[in-house]
Every structure is written in C-alpha cells, then in structure tokens.
Amino acid sequence: MAEAQKILCPNCKTEISVDDVLHAQIEARIRGQYEADKRKDKEAVAAREAALSKKAEELETAKKHADKALADAISGKVAELAKKEEELEAVKRNAESAISSAVKEKLAQREQEIRKQAQRDAENDKKQEMDLLKAREEDLTAKLTAARHEQIQLMDEKQKLRDEKEAFEIEKRRQLDEERGKIKEEADKKAAAAYQSILAQKDKTLTDALHVNEELKRKIEQGSQQSQGEVAELDLKKELGKAFMYDTIDSVPKGIRGADAIHKVRNAAGKDCGQIIWEVKNTKTWSEGWIQKLKDDQRAVHADVAILVSNVLPDDVKAFASRDGVWVCDARLAIPLARVVRDMLEAITREKGMAIGKNEKMDILYQYLTGVQFKQRIEAIVETFTSLGQDIEKEKRYFTKKWATQEKQIERILTNTIGVYGDIDGMISLPKIQALELAYGSESADGSAAAASSLGPSG
C-alpha cells in the first residue's frame, strides 16, 4: 500500500503524499520543541557568560584601584620622610647656632635615632603596604583562578549541552522513525482490514448471486422441452418475418401433426414461389428419426424445401449440410440458408414463367439444384456468413474481457482510495469528499450488498 498512500487535494487537484504530511507535522512538532530547548540553553549560557564577564571586569577594576592606592600610599610616605628631613635640617641649623658642641653631639645622636626610627617606621609601613598589596594580589589571583575555573566549568557545561543536544536530536529522530513505523503499520492494518471487509462483502454478494443463478438455472432446466422448443420456434419465426417482409410465416396449430412453421415464399410482385417447411429442435442429443419425420411432413404439405434447425448437429456436420434431402443447419445459419433457398425458389419460379411447357429446361434446372455445383455455391455463401459470425463472436469475447479487466482496475483504485481516505480522516480532519463519504459510509441497513453496489461494478 506504500505506493498507493496518496490523496488528491480538493482545491488544487494536487497529489499529496500521506507519509510526507505526517513526517512534516511530526518533524515540525519535534523541531519546535528542540528550538525552544535550544533557546533556553542559549539564554542560560549567555547569562552565565555575562556574569563571568562582569566579575572579571570587577576584578580588573579592583586591581587597578589597589595599584593606585599602593602608589598613592608610597608617594605619601616619601613625602612625609622628605618633610621630616627638612624639619630635621631646620632643627639642626637652629641648634647649631644656639647650642654647644655637646648639645650638637646629642642632637646628632638624636637625629640618628630619629632617622633610624623614621626608617624603621617607613620600612614597617612599606612592609604593611606590601603585605596588604600581596594579600590583595593573592585575593585577586584566587578570584581570577576561581573565575577561570568557573569559565572552564561553563565551557564543560556548554560542551555537555552540545552533547545532550546531539543525543536529544538522535533520540528524537529515533522516536520519529518509530512513530512513523507505527503510523505506517497501523495504516497498513486498517487498509488490510478494510480491504478484507470489502472482499468479504464482495464474496458474499458473489455467493448470493451464484446461488440465485443456480436456482434460476435449475428452474429453467426443469422447464419442459416443449417450452424450450416453443421459444426457439418463436425466435425463428420472428427472424424470418423480419428478414422476408413479403413472405408469410404460418404456424402449425398445437395437437396437429406437422412441422413447426410453413414458410410461403412470395416475390416482390406477390406471386407464390414455393414453400419451405421448418422444424426447430432444442435438445441435448441428435436423433436420426427427425429427418424421416420432417420428410413425411414435407410430403403432407407439399413443401418444396425442408430445413431442420437444431442446436445439436450430427457428428459429421459442422455447420450445415444436406442430409437425405433435408437441409440440416445450426440456428445461427438459419437466415443465411433461408436467403439462399428463397433465391433458388424465386429463380425456379422465374424459369417456370419463362419456359412453361419446356420440360428440358426444368430437367436442367433440377439437375443443377440437385447437383454438386449448386451445393458448393450454397456452402460457400453459408461459410462466408459463418466466418463473419465467428469474427463477431471473437470481438464480443475480446471486448467483454477488456471491460471486465477495466472494471476490476476501477474497483481496486476506488477501494484503495476509500481506505487511504478513511485512515487519514481517522488521524486528522480532512475536507469532506462527498463521493468518498457516500461510498465509504454506504454500509448501513442494506448490509453487504449495499456496500458492494456503492463501490461500483464487481467485474
């Protein structure tokens, strides 16, 4: 059914693949979910990267501030030391002019001590500043290390997200393939079930029809041979009346011994040209006694020609033949043979009118009519009609077979279309197609016969 899973768009008349529609819908649903998850992951990663960038900027700003504070502190200490030295020089100059050498010596010692103390204080301050800067640098280094570690974790998480995304896509594709397989399997099951149901309905309808046919055949076969013969006799007289409008076709009344019909031949002027006696047999076996009986009937009514029409011929007769003075033929060749015999009787009548009293010509004509040449000419004419009849039968059989094949193909197309329409209509809402709705939903109170009739000819 995979090749036949298509529907026709009622608007644009374009063929649409059911698998493509289902695949596109499922893929769109999965792609939408995947895009939403991807946007969320991308937003989370962007937020974390922004936070890390902000922390790195804060660390860089803090380091710059620390370097500036350290430089300012060192500059301040240097300025203080310079100021103290200036003060000492001033004191020294003042003291030199006012104190004695002893005082100068003490001042020198005091100056030395002040210098040492100032140097120690400066060194202590510098050490404290260096320790503070080192601590700040270590703190910044630790924070930078933590930030780098966090960035590495973020990169690992991004890689993990990429791996999860690939795994998610693979899983979705696997789920899509599984879902597609389930949908296809379910559609195949529904189509098979619908097809089996229709086949069962067709089988039941065919069985019922065969049963009715057998019953009618049995009743027909139970009919009397007399009724069958009467039907064949009526058909023959009807065909003779249509073929020869100037002639008279009389029936022999029932209960009176004689043939089935007496054919009085008349020409266009209305002159009697002779009589043909007809006997029609519609039985299953041939009887040689029919020939003698028809000859007796011919003598009784003084008929010129006797013709026996039978659906069963002797073994040595294929289509028609003259048998002991009686023409025997198949029902299909009755009219062609009648035309030939009728023309013969008209010719004899014309000869009689033209040569009254001329027995020699009558003898010649009699010899011609009973001779091989006349028989061969009649056989050639009738064989031509037989060949035409066979060609017509061949053409009838050919076209009957062709029509039956086309009806079967139409039935299969309609059945598969109804199955596909029903499967898809069960899954999604389709525009209503009135013809398919009627064909698919016609199985109601009428039973299987109504369902079969709604699907078209059974072939």
PAVEXKOL-120158 format. One line per field, with one value per residue (C-alpha): chain; residue in one letter; x, y, z negated; residue number from 1. Coordinates in steps of 0.25 Angstrom, whole numbers, plus 2048, in hexadecimal, padded with zeros to 3 digits. Each point is the difference from the previous one (the first is absolute). Example, Ala and Ser with C-alpha at 12.3 -4.5 7.8 and 13.67 -1.06 7.14 Angstrom:
torse <- (A, A)
lummi <- (A, S)
u <- (831, 806)
v <- (7EE, 80E)
w <- (7E1, 802)
mimi <- (1, 2)
END
This chain:
torse <- (A, A, A, A, A, A, A, A, A, A, A, A, A, A, A, A, A, A, A, A, A, A, A, A, A, A, A, A, A, A, A, A, A, A, A, A, A, A, A, A, A, A, A, A, A, A, A, A, A, A, A, A, A, A, A, A, A, A, A, A, A, A, A, A, A, A, A, A, A, A, A, A, A, A, A, A, A, A, A, A, A, A, A, A, A, A, A, A, A, A, A, A, A, A, A, A, A, A, A, A, A, A, A, A, A, A, A, A, A, A, A, A, A, A, A, A, A, A, A, A, A, A, A, A, A, A, A, A, A, A, A, A, A, A, A, A, A, A, A, A, A, A, A, A, A, A, A, A, A, A, A, A, A, A, A, A, A, A, A, A, A, A, A, A, A, A, A, A, A, A, A, A, A, A, A, A, A, A, A, A, A, A, A, A, A, A, A, A, A, A, A, A, A, A, A, A, A, A, A, A, A, A, A, A, A, A, A, A, A, A, A, A, A, A, A, A, A, A, A, A, A, A, A, A, A, A, A, A, A, A, A, A, A, A, A, A, A, A, A, A, A, A, A, A, A, A, A, A, A, A, A, A, A, A, A, A, A, A, A, A, A, A, A, A, A, A, A, A, A, A, A, A, A, A, A, A, A, A, A, A, A, A, A, A, A, A, A, A, A, A, A, A, A, A, A, A, A, A, A, A, A, A, A, A, A, A, A, A, A, A, A, A, A, A, A, A, A, A, A, A, A, A, A, A, A, A, A, A, A, A, A, A, A, A, A, A, A, A, A, A, A, A, A, A, A, A, A, A, A, A, A, A, A, A, A, A, A, A, A, A, A, A, A, A, A, A, A, A, A, A, A, A, A, A, A, A, A, A, A, A, A, A, A, A, A, A, A, A, A, A, A, A, A, A, A, A, A, A, A, A, A, A, A, A, A, A, A, A, A, A, A, A, A, A, A, A, A, A, A, A, A, A, A, A, A, A, A, A, A, A, A, A, A, A, A, A, A, A, A, A, A, A, A, A, A, A, A, A, A, A, A, A, A, A, A, A, A, A, A)
lummi <- (M, A, E, A, Q, K, I, L, C, P, N, C, K, T, E, I, S, V, D, D, V, L, H, A, Q, I, E, A, R, I, R, G, Q, Y, E, A, D, K, R, K, D, K, E, A, V, A, A, R, E, A, A, L, S, K, K, A, E, E, L, E, T, A, K, K, H, A, D, K, A, L, A, D, A, I, S, G, K, V, A, E, L, A, K, K, E, E, E, L, E, A, V, K, R, N, A, E, S, A, I, S, S, A, V, K, E, K, L, A, Q, R, E, Q, E, I, R, K, Q, A, Q, R, D, A, E, N, D, K, K, Q, E, M, D, L, L, K, A, R, E, E, D, L, T, A, K, L, T, A, A, R, H, E, Q, I, Q, L, M, D, E, K, Q, K, L, R, D, E, K, E, A, F, E, I, E, K, R, R, Q, L, D, E, E, R, G, K, I, K, E, E, A, D, K, K, A, A, A, A, Y, Q, S, I, L, A, Q, K, D, K, T, L, T, D, A, L, H, V, N, E, E, L, K, R, K, I, E, Q, G, S, Q, Q, S, Q, G, E, V, A, E, L, D, L, K, K, E, L, G, K, A, F, M, Y, D, T, I, D, S, V, P, K, G, I, R, G, A, D, A, I, H, K, V, R, N, A, A, G, K, D, C, G, Q, I, I, W, E, V, K, N, T, K, T, W, S, E, G, W, I, Q, K, L, K, D, D, Q, R, A, V, H, A, D, V, A, I, L, V, S, N, V, L, P, D, D, V, K, A, F, A, S, R, D, G, V, W, V, C, D, A, R, L, A, I, P, L, A, R, V, V, R, D, M, L, E, A, I, T, R, E, K, G, M, A, I, G, K, N, E, K, M, D, I, L, Y, Q, Y, L, T, G, V, Q, F, K, Q, R, I, E, A, I, V, E, T, F, T, S, L, G, Q, D, I, E, K, E, K, R, Y, F, T, K, K, W, A, T, Q, E, K, Q, I, E, R, I, L, T, N, T, I, G, V, Y, G, D, I, D, G, M, I, S, L, P, K, I, Q, A, L, E, L, A, Y, G, S, E, S, A, D, G, S, A, A, A, A, S, S, L, G, P, S, G)
u <- (800, 80C, 7FF, 7F2, 800, 7FC, 7F4, 7FB, 7FF, 7F1, 805, 80C, 7FF, 80E, 804, 805, 808, 7FA, 80E, 806, 7F4, 802, 80F, 7FF, 7F6, 809, 80D, 7FA, 7FB, 80D, 808, 7F8, 802, 80F, 801, 7F9, 80A, 80C, 7FB, 7FF, 80E, 806, 7FA, 805, 80E, 7FF, 7FC, 80C, 80A, 7FB, 801, 80E, 804, 7FA, 808, 80D, 7FE, 7FD, 80D, 808, 7FA, 804, 80E, 801, 7FB, 80A, 80C, 7FC, 7FE, 80D, 807, 7F9, 804, 80F, 800, 7FA, 80A, 80B, 7FB, 7FF, 80E, 805, 7F8, 806, 80E, 7FD, 7FB, 80D, 809, 7F9, 801, 80F, 802, 7FA, 806, 80E, 7FF, 7FA, 806, 80E, 808, 7FA, 7F3, 804, 804, 7F3, 7F9, 808, 7FC, 7F2, 800, 806, 7F5, 7F5, 806, 800, 7F2, 7FB, 807, 7FA, 7F2, 802, 804, 7F5, 7F6, 806, 7FF, 7F2, 7FC, 808, 7F9, 7F2, 803, 805, 7F3, 7F8, 808, 7FE, 7F1, 7FF, 808, 7F7, 7F4, 806, 803, 7F2, 7FB, 808, 7FC, 7F1, 803, 806, 7F3, 7F7, 808, 7FE, 7F2, 7FE, 807, 7F7, 7F4, 805, 802, 7F2, 7FA, 806, 7FB, 7F3, 7FF, 804, 7F6, 7F5, 804, 7FF, 7F2, 7FC, 804, 7F9, 7F3, 801, 801, 7F4, 7F8, 803, 7FE, 7F2, 7FC, 804, 7F8, 7F4, 801, 802, 7F4, 7F7, 805, 7FC, 7F3, 7FD, 805, 7F7, 7F4, 803, 802, 7F2, 7FA, 806, 7FC, 7F2, 800, 805, 7F6, 7F4, 807, 800, 7F2, 7FB, 808, 7FA, 7F2, 803, 806, 7F3, 7F7, 7FA, 807, 7F4, 801, 80F, 7FC, 7F5, 809, 80A, 7F4, 7FB, 80E, 802, 7F2, 804, 80D, 7FA, 7F5, 80A, 809, 7F5, 7F5, 7F9, 7FF, 7F5, 805, 7F5, 800, 7FB, 7F5, 803, 7FA, 802, 80B, 809, 80D, 801, 7FF, 7FC, 807, 7F9, 809, 7FB, 808, 7FE, 7F4, 7F9, 801, 801, 80E, 7FF, 800, 80B, 7FD, 807, 803, 807, 807, 805, 805, 80D, 802, 7FE, 7F6, 800, 7F1, 7FE, 804, 7F5, 7F6, 802, 800, 7F2, 7FC, 805, 7F8, 7F4, 800, 807, 80B, 80C, 80B, 801, 80A, 803, 806, 807, 809, 807, 805, 804, 80F, 803, 7F9, 808, 7F7, 7F5, 7FE, 7F6, 7FC, 7F7, 7F9, 7FF, 808, 806, 806, 804, 7F7, 80A, 800, 7F0, 7FE, 80C, 7FC, 7F1, 805, 807, 7F5, 7F6, 808, 800, 7F1, 7FE, 80A, 7F8, 7F3, 806, 805, 7F2, 7FA, 80A, 7FF, 7F3, 7FF, 80F, 803, 80E, 804, 7F9, 808, 80D, 7FB, 7FD, 80E, 806, 7F9, 803, 80E, 80E, 801, 7F4, 803, 80F, 7FA, 7F7, 80B, 809, 7F5, 7FD, 80E, 802, 7F5, 806, 80E, 7F9, 7F9, 80C, 808, 7F4, 801, 80F, 7FE, 7F5, 809, 80B, 7F8, 7F9, 80E, 805, 7F4, 801, 80F, 7FD, 7F5, 809, 80B, 7F6, 7FB, 80E, 803, 7F3, 802, 80F, 7FB, 7F5, 80A, 80A, 7F5, 7FB, 80D, 804, 7F3, 801, 80D, 7FE, 7F4, 7FF, 7F6, 7F4, 800, 7F1, 803, 809, 7F7, 7F5, 808, 807, 7F4, 7F5, 801, 7F3, 7F3, 802, 80B, 80C, 7F8, 7FE, 80F, 804, 7F7, 805, 80E, 7FD, 7FF, 806, 805)
v <- (800, 809, 803, 804, 809, 80D, 809, 80A, 80F, 804, 80F, 7FF, 7F1, 7FD, 7F3, 800, 7F5, 7FC, 7FC, 80E, 807, 7F7, 802, 80F, 801, 7F7, 807, 80E, 7FC, 7FA, 80B, 80B, 7F8, 800, 80E, 804, 7F8, 806, 80E, 7FD, 7FA, 80B, 80B, 7F8, 800, 80E, 804, 7F8, 806, 80E, 7FE, 7FB, 80C, 809, 7F9, 801, 80F, 802, 7F8, 809, 80D, 7FB, 7FD, 80E, 807, 7F8, 803, 80F, 7FF, 7FA, 80A, 80C, 7FA, 7FE, 80F, 805, 7F9, 805, 80E, 7FE, 7FC, 80B, 80A, 7FA, 801, 80F, 801, 7FA, 809, 80C, 7FB, 7FD, 80D, 807, 7F7, 802, 80F, 7FF, 7F4, 7FB, 7F5, 7F7, 803, 7FF, 7F2, 7FC, 806, 7F8, 7F3, 805, 802, 7F3, 7F9, 808, 7FC, 7F2, 800, 807, 7F6, 7F4, 807, 802, 7F1, 7FB, 809, 7FB, 7F2, 801, 806, 7F5, 7F6, 807, 800, 7F2, 7FC, 807, 7FA, 7F2, 803, 805, 7F4, 7F7, 807, 800, 7F1, 7FD, 808, 7F8, 7F3, 805, 803, 7F2, 7FA, 809, 7FB, 7F2, 802, 806, 7F4, 7F7, 808, 7FE, 7F1, 800, 807, 7F6, 7F5, 806, 802, 7F2, 7FB, 809, 7FA, 7F2, 803, 807, 7F3, 7F7, 809, 800, 7F1, 7FF, 809, 7F9, 7F2, 805, 806, 7F3, 7F8, 809, 7FF, 7F1, 7FF, 809, 7F8, 7F3, 805, 805, 7F2, 7F9, 809, 7FD, 7F1, 800, 808, 7F7, 7F3, 806, 803, 7F2, 7FA, 807, 7FD, 7F1, 801, 807, 7F6, 7F4, 806, 802, 7F2, 7FB, 806, 7F7, 7FD, 805, 80E, 801, 7FB, 80A, 80C, 7FC, 7FE, 80E, 806, 7FA, 804, 80E, 801, 7FA, 80B, 80B, 7FB, 7FD, 80A, 7FB, 7F2, 7F9, 7F8, 7F7, 7F8, 7F2, 7FF, 7F8, 7F2, 7FF, 7F7, 808, 809, 80D, 80A, 801, 80B, 804, 808, 80B, 80A, 80F, 7FE, 7F8, 7F3, 7F3, 7FA, 7F4, 7FB, 7FD, 7F7, 803, 7F7, 805, 7F7, 805, 7F3, 7FB, 7F4, 7FD, 7F6, 7FB, 7FE, 80F, 7FF, 7F6, 807, 80D, 7FA, 7FA, 80E, 806, 7F6, 802, 810, 7FE, 809, 803, 800, 7FA, 807, 7FA, 80A, 7FA, 804, 7F2, 7FB, 7F3, 7FC, 801, 80E, 80C, 80C, 7FB, 7F5, 7F9, 7F3, 7F7, 80B, 809, 80C, 7FF, 80D, 807, 80B, 80B, 7FC, 7FE, 80E, 7FF, 7F3, 805, 80B, 7F6, 7F7, 80B, 806, 7F2, 7FF, 80D, 7FC, 7F4, 808, 809, 7F5, 7F9, 80D, 802, 7F2, 7FA, 7F2, 7FF, 7F4, 7FF, 80D, 7FB, 7F4, 808, 809, 7F4, 7FA, 80D, 801, 7F1, 801, 803, 80E, 805, 7F9, 806, 80E, 800, 7FA, 80C, 80A, 7FA, 7FE, 80F, 803, 7F6, 807, 80E, 7FA, 7FA, 80E, 807, 7F5, 803, 80F, 7FE, 7F7, 80A, 80C, 7F8, 7FC, 80F, 806, 7F6, 803, 80F, 7FE, 7F8, 80B, 80B, 7F8, 7FE, 80F, 804, 7F6, 805, 80F, 7FD, 7F9, 80B, 80B, 7F9, 7FD, 80F, 805, 7F8, 807, 80E, 808, 800, 808, 7F7, 7FA, 7FD, 7F4, 7F9, 803, 7F9, 7F5, 7FD, 802, 7F9, 7F3, 802, 7F9, 7FA, 7F7, 7FB, 801, 80F, 802, 7F8, 808, 80D, 7FC, 7FF, 7F3, 7F4, 7FB)
w <- (800, 7FF, 80F, 7FF, 7F3, 807, 7FF, 80A, 7FB, 803, 803, 808, 805, 7FC, 7FB, 7F1, 7FA, 7F3, 7FB, 803, 7F9, 7F3, 801, 801, 7F5, 7F6, 804, 7FE, 7F2, 7FC, 807, 7F8, 7F3, 804, 803, 7F3, 7F8, 808, 7FE, 7F1, 800, 808, 7F6, 7F4, 806, 804, 7F2, 7FA, 80A, 7FD, 7F1, 802, 808, 7F5, 7F6, 808, 802, 7F1, 7FD, 80A, 7FA, 7F2, 804, 807, 7F3, 7F8, 808, 800, 7F1, 7FE, 809, 7F8, 7F3, 804, 805, 7F3, 7F7, 809, 7FF, 7F1, 7FF, 808, 7F7, 7F4, 805, 803, 7F2, 7FB, 809, 7FA, 7F2, 803, 805, 7F5, 7F6, 806, 7FD, 7F2, 7F9, 7FD, 806, 7F5, 804, 80E, 7FD, 7F9, 80B, 80A, 7F8, 7FF, 80F, 802, 7F8, 807, 80D, 7FC, 7FA, 80C, 809, 7F7, 801, 80F, 801, 7F8, 807, 80D, 7FB, 7FC, 80D, 808, 7F7, 803, 80F, 800, 7F8, 80A, 80C, 7FA, 7FE, 80F, 805, 7F8, 805, 80E, 7FF, 7FB, 80C, 809, 7FA, 801, 80E, 803, 7F9, 808, 80D, 7FB, 7FE, 80E, 805, 7F8, 805, 80F, 7FD, 7FA, 80B, 80A, 7F8, 7FF, 80F, 802, 7F6, 807, 80D, 7FB, 7FA, 80D, 807, 7F6, 801, 80F, 800, 7F6, 808, 80D, 7F9, 7FB, 80E, 806, 7F6, 802, 80F, 800, 7F6, 809, 80D, 7F9, 7FC, 80E, 805, 7F7, 804, 80F, 7FD, 7F9, 80B, 80B, 7F8, 7FF, 80F, 803, 7F7, 807, 80E, 7FC, 7FB, 80D, 809, 7F8, 802, 80F, 802, 7F9, 80B, 80A, 80D, 807, 7FA, 804, 80E, 801, 7FC, 80B, 80A, 7FD, 801, 80E, 805, 7FB, 807, 80D, 7FF, 7FF, 80B, 80A, 7FF, 80D, 7FB, 7F7, 7F4, 7FB, 7F3, 7FF, 7F5, 7F4, 800, 80F, 805, 809, 800, 7F7, 80B, 80F, 808, 80C, 809, 809, 809, 800, 80A, 7F5, 808, 7F9, 803, 7F7, 7F1, 7F6, 7F4, 7F3, 7F5, 7F3, 7F6, 7F2, 7FA, 7FB, 809, 80F, 806, 80E, 7FF, 802, 80E, 804, 7F8, 807, 80E, 7FD, 7FB, 80D, 809, 7F7, 803, 80E, 7FC, 809, 7F6, 7F2, 7F6, 7F2, 7F6, 7F4, 7F5, 801, 80D, 805, 7FE, 80F, 801, 7FC, 804, 80A, 80A, 809, 7F9, 808, 807, 7F3, 7FD, 7F2, 7FA, 7F3, 7FB, 804, 80E, 802, 806, 80A, 804, 802, 809, 809, 801, 802, 80B, 806, 7FF, 807, 80B, 802, 801, 80A, 808, 800, 804, 80B, 805, 7FE, 807, 802, 7F8, 804, 7F9, 7F4, 800, 802, 7F4, 7F8, 803, 7FC, 7F3, 7FC, 806, 7F9, 806, 7F9, 7F3, 800, 803, 7F5, 7F7, 804, 7FD, 7F2, 7FD, 802, 7F7, 7F6, 800, 7FE, 7F4, 7FA, 802, 7F9, 7F4, 7FF, 7FF, 7F6, 7F7, 801, 7FC, 7F5, 7FA, 802, 7F9, 7F5, 7FE, 800, 7F6, 7F6, 801, 7FD, 7F4, 7FB, 801, 7FA, 7F4, 7FD, 801, 7F6, 7F7, 800, 7FE, 7F4, 7FA, 801, 7FC, 7F3, 7FD, 805, 804, 80F, 80A, 802, 80E, 803, 809, 7F7, 7F4, 807, 805, 7F3, 7F7, 808, 7F8, 7F7, 7FF, 80F, 7FB, 808, 80E, 7FE, 7FD, 80C, 809, 7FB, 804, 80F, 809, 7FB, 80D)
mimi <- (1, 2, 3, 4, 5, 6, 7, 8, 9, 10, 11, 12, 13, 14, 15, 16, 17, 18, 19, 20, 21, 22, 23, 24, 25, 26, 27, 28, 29, 30, 31, 32, 33, 34, 35, 36, 37, 38, 39, 40, 41, 42, 43, 44, 45, 46, 47, 48, 49, 50, 51, 52, 53, 54, 55, 56, 57, 58, 59, 60, 61, 62, 63, 64, 65, 66, 67, 68, 69, 70, 71, 72, 73, 74, 75, 76, 77, 78, 79, 80, 81, 82, 83, 84, 85, 86, 87, 88, 89, 90, 91, 92, 93, 94, 95, 96, 97, 98, 99, 100, 101, 102, 103, 104, 105, 106, 107, 108, 109, 110, 111, 112, 113, 114, 115, 116, 117, 118, 119, 120, 121, 122, 123, 124, 125, 126, 127, 128, 129, 130, 131, 132, 133, 134, 135, 136, 137, 138, 139, 140, 141, 142, 143, 144, 145, 146, 147, 148, 149, 150, 151, 152, 153, 154, 155, 156, 157, 158, 159, 160, 161, 162, 163, 164, 165, 166, 167, 168, 169, 170, 171, 172, 173, 174, 175, 176, 177, 178, 179, 180, 181, 182, 183, 184, 185, 186, 187, 188, 189, 190, 191, 192, 193, 194, 195, 196, 197, 198, 199, 200, 201, 202, 203, 204, 205, 206, 207, 208, 209, 210, 211, 212, 213, 214, 215, 216, 217, 218, 219, 220, 221, 222, 223, 224, 225, 226, 227, 228, 229, 230, 231, 232, 233, 234, 235, 236, 237, 238, 239, 240, 241, 242, 243, 244, 245, 246, 247, 248, 249, 250, 251, 252, 253, 254, 255, 256, 257, 258, 259, 260, 261, 262, 263, 264, 265, 266, 267, 268, 269, 270, 271, 272, 273, 274, 275, 276, 277, 278, 279, 280, 281, 282, 283, 284, 285, 286, 287, 288, 289, 290, 291, 292, 293, 294, 295, 296, 297, 298, 299, 300, 301, 302, 303, 304, 305, 306, 307, 308, 309, 310, 311, 312, 313, 314, 315, 316, 317, 318, 319, 320, 321, 322, 323, 324, 325, 326, 327, 328, 329, 330, 331, 332, 333, 334, 335, 336, 337, 338, 339, 340, 341, 342, 343, 344, 345, 346, 347, 348, 349, 350, 351, 352, 353, 354, 355, 356, 357, 358, 359, 360, 361, 362, 363, 364, 365, 366, 367, 368, 369, 370, 371, 372, 373, 374, 375, 376, 377, 378, 379, 380, 381, 382, 383, 384, 385, 386, 387, 388, 389, 390, 391, 392, 393, 394, 395, 396, 397, 398, 399, 400, 401, 402, 403, 404, 405, 406, 407, 408, 409, 410, 411, 412, 413, 414, 415, 416, 417, 418, 419, 420, 421, 422, 423, 424, 425, 426, 427, 428, 429, 430, 431, 432, 433, 434, 435, 436, 437, 438, 439, 440, 441, 442, 443, 444, 445, 446, 447, 448, 449, 450, 451, 452, 453, 454, 455, 456, 457, 458, 459)
END
